[in-house]
């Protein structure tokens, strides 16, 4: 039996704009881990859609230098918050103050540096507790702080930057694999409880040219007695695209997930990995 929809102009989500420059005008985005790497790229891409952007990270100097770049990219107002994901009480105070001063947050990008590498059998309890605090508990806290404003606006986008280890655990990243999987499960559960118009999705980056990847690359080279160039060549041989991603490529996907175009994506874990994963 054919479905009977209301008129196209009245159906919720009908004809979202096709990525216009102002797709996020009048929206306020809070981008965590915005000083470098994927977080910085996401902040710039979201600014390009016309959003007001608040960049959050630990480095004041890096955040200050990012402000004029965000404005040049298209943000009508760029601001920053200096905060540490490992200090949740101060982070909570900082974000509460931001909302009181600047109003609701409509786009939340949860992004933070991953735990240190190492086999899971060697991981100590403190490492697990720190990782769950920095990722799962901070993500949950920030959703609780921002959800009311999203719901009142009838528009909310929560995007978690995780890892392809959600699908296929990565050797030598025991604590990270465990924590990232927990975040993905939390997000899927939350996707069933959020109100209409407020979505949550996960970005699963593959190998991306960030400071963290470069650090891992050099550690692996030292451990195996080879060169960083050889490690990179081996990585690239496993990727159908035969190259490492640039942060801007991930930022563009995050901006899409934050936009009105992604209104019917909800609870999805989206790999952006050049085809490296073997799983469906």
C-alpha positions in Angstrom: 0.0 0.0 0.0 1.5 3.4 -0.9 2.3 5.8 1.9 0.3 9.0 2.1 2.6 11.9 3.0 1.5 15.4 3.7 2.3 18.2 1.3 6.0 18.4 0.5 6.3 21.9 2.0 4.9 20.7 5.3 6.6 17.4 5.7 9.3 17.6 8.3 12.7 17.4 6.7 11.4 18.1 3.2 13.9 19.4 0.7 16.9 20.3 2.9 19.2 22.8 1.2 22.0 21.4 -0.8 25.0 22.5 1.3 24.6 26.3 0.8 27.3 28.5 2.4 24.8 29.6 5.1 23.4 26.1 5.9 24.3 26.6 9.6 23.8 30.4 9.9 22.1 31.3 13.2 23.5 28.1 14.7 26.2 27.8 17.4 28.7 25.0 17.2 30.9 23.8 20.1 33.9 21.9 18.7 36.1 20.1 21.2 39.7 19.4 20.5 39.7 22.2 18.0 43.3 23.3 18.3 44.8 20.7 15.9 44.0 17.8 13.6 40.5 16.6 12.9 39.0 19.0 15.5 40.6 22.0 13.9 39.5 20.9 10.4 35.9 20.3 11.7 35.8 23.8 13.2 36.9 25.4 9.9 34.5 23.3 7.8 31.6 24.2 10.1 32.6 27.9 10.0 32.4 27.6 6.2 28.7 26.8 6.6 28.1 30.1 8.5 27.9 28.8 12.1 29.1 30.7 15.1 32.0 28.5 16.3 33.3 28.0 19.8 36.6 26.1 19.8 37.5 24.2 22.9 40.9 22.9 23.7 43.7 23.1 26.3 46.1 25.3 24.4 45.2 29.0 24.6 47.9 30.0 22.0 46.6 27.5 19.5 43.0 28.6 20.0 43.9 32.3 19.7 45.6 31.7 16.4 42.6 29.8 15.1 40.1 32.6 15.7 41.0 34.7 12.6 41.1 31.6 10.5 37.5 30.7 11.5 36.3 34.2 10.7 38.0 34.0 7.3 36.4 30.6 6.7 32.9 32.2 7.2 32.0 32.2 10.9 30.2 35.4 11.8 31.5 35.0 15.3 34.4 32.9 16.6 35.3 32.4 20.2 37.2 29.9 22.3 37.1 28.1 25.7 40.3 26.8 27.3 39.4 23.6 29.1 40.8 20.1 29.7 38.7 16.9 29.2 40.6 15.3 32.1 39.2 17.9 34.5 35.4 17.5 34.2 34.4 19.8 37.0 36.2 22.8 35.5 35.1 21.7 32.0 31.5 21.7 33.2 31.9 25.2 34.7 33.4 26.5 31.5 30.7 25.2 29.3 27.9 26.3 31.6 29.4 29.8 31.5 29.6 29.7 27.7 25.9 28.9 27.4 25.0 31.6 29.9 26.9 34.2 28.0 26.4 33.2 24.4 23.2 31.1 24.3 22.4 27.6 23.2 24.8 25.3 21.5 23.1 23.6 18.5 26.1 21.5 17.2 28.3 19.6 19.5 31.5 17.9 18.2 32.9 15.5 20.8 36.5 15.0 20.0 39.5 14.3 22.2 43.0 12.7 21.9 43.1 9.0 22.3 44.7 7.0 25.1 48.3 5.9 24.9 49.1 2.8 22.9 49.9 -0.5 24.4 48.6 -4.1 24.7 45.4 -4.5 26.7 47.0 -7.1 29.0 49.5 -4.6 30.2 46.8 -1.8 30.8 46.3 -0.7 34.4 43.0 0.2 36.0 44.0 3.9 36.1 44.4 3.9 32.3 40.9 2.6 31.7 39.4 5.0 34.2 41.2 8.0 32.7 40.2 7.0 29.1 36.5 6.5 30.1 36.5 9.8 31.9 38.0 11.7 29.0 35.8 10.2 26.3 32.6 8.6 27.5 31.9 10.6 30.6 32.9 14.0 29.1 30.7 13.3 26.0 27.8 12.4 28.2 28.3 15.6 30.4 28.4 17.8 27.3 25.2 16.3 25.9 23.5 16.9 29.2 24.6 20.5 29.2 23.7 21.3 25.7 20.6 19.2 25.0 18.0 21.7 26.4 19.1 24.4 24.0 19.0 22.0 21.1 15.5 20.8 22.0 14.2 24.4 22.4 15.6 25.3 19.0 14.3 22.2 17.4 17.7 21.6 15.9 20.6 19.6 17.3 23.6 17.7 15.9 25.9 15.7 18.2 28.9 14.2 16.4 31.4 12.0 18.1 34.9 11.5 16.6 35.8 8.0 17.5 37.8 5.4 15.4 37.5 2.6 13.0 38.4 0.3 16.0 34.7 0.4 16.7 34.3 -2.0 13.8 37.7 -3.7 13.9 40.0 -3.5 17.0 43.5 -2.1 16.1 46.4 -4.1 17.4 48.4 -2.3 20.1 45.6 0.1 21.1 43.9 -2.0 23.8 42.6 0.8 26.0 41.6 2.9 23.1 39.7 0.1 21.4 37.8 -0.6 24.6 36.9 3.0 25.2 35.9 3.8 21.6 33.6 0.8 21.5 31.9 2.0 24.7 31.3 5.5 23.2 29.8 4.0 20.1 27.4 1.9 22.2 26.5 4.9 24.3 25.8 7.0 21.2 23.5 4.3 19.7 21.6 4.0 22.9 21.2 7.7 23.2 20.0 8.0 19.6 16.8 6.2 20.6 16.2 8.7 23.4 16.9 12.0 21.9 13.9 14.1 20.8 13.1 14.6 17.1 15.3 17.1 15.4 18.3 16.3 17.6 20.5 13.6 16.1 23.7 11.8 17.2 26.2 10.1 14.9 29.7 8.9 15.0 32.6 9.6 12.7 35.1 6.7 12.4 38.4 8.2 11.0 40.8 5.8 9.4 44.5 6.7 9.2 44.7 10.5 9.1 47.7 12.8 9.0 47.5 14.1 12.6 50.0 14.6 15.3 48.8 11.4 17.1 49.3 9.3 14.0 52.8 10.7 13.4 53.6 9.9 17.1 52.4 6.3 16.7 54.3 6.0 13.4 57.6 7.0 15.0 56.9 4.7 18.0 56.2 1.8 15.7 59.4 2.5 13.7 61.5 2.5 16.9 59.9 -0.7 18.2 60.4 -2.6 14.9 63.8 -1.2 14.0 62.6 0.3 10.7 61.8 3.8 9.4 58.8 6.0 9.7 58.7 6.0 5.9 58.5 2.3 5.8 55.7 2.3 8.4 53.7 4.8 6.3 54.3 2.8 3.1 53.0 -0.3 4.8 49.9 1.5 6.1 49.2 2.9 2.6 49.4 -0.5 1.1 46.4 -1.6 3.2 44.2 1.3 2.0 42.4 1.0 -1.4 42.9 4.7 -1.9 46.7 4.2 -1.3 47.1 7.3 0.9 46.6 8.7 4.3 43.6 11.0 4.8 44.0 14.7 5.3 42.2 16.2 8.3 40.2 18.5 6.0 38.6 15.4 4.4 37.3 14.4 7.8 36.2 17.9 8.6 34.1 18.0 5.5 32.2 14.9 6.5 31.7 16.3 10.0 30.3 19.5 8.6 27.8 17.4 6.5 26.7 15.5 9.6 26.2 18.9 11.3 24.1 20.3 8.5 20.4 20.2 7.7 21.2 17.7 4.9 22.0 15.0 7.5 18.6 15.4 9.2 17.6 11.7 8.7 20.9 10.2 9.8 20.7 9.0 13.4 22.7 6.6 15.4 25.1 5.9 12.6 28.8 5.0 12.9 30.3 6.2 9.6 33.8 5.0 8.6 35.9 7.5 6.6 38.9 5.4 6.0 39.6 5.2 2.2 38.1 1.7 2.2 40.6 0.1 4.7 38.0 -1.7 6.8 37.2 -5.3 5.8 33.9 -5.4 7.7 30.6 -4.4 6.1 
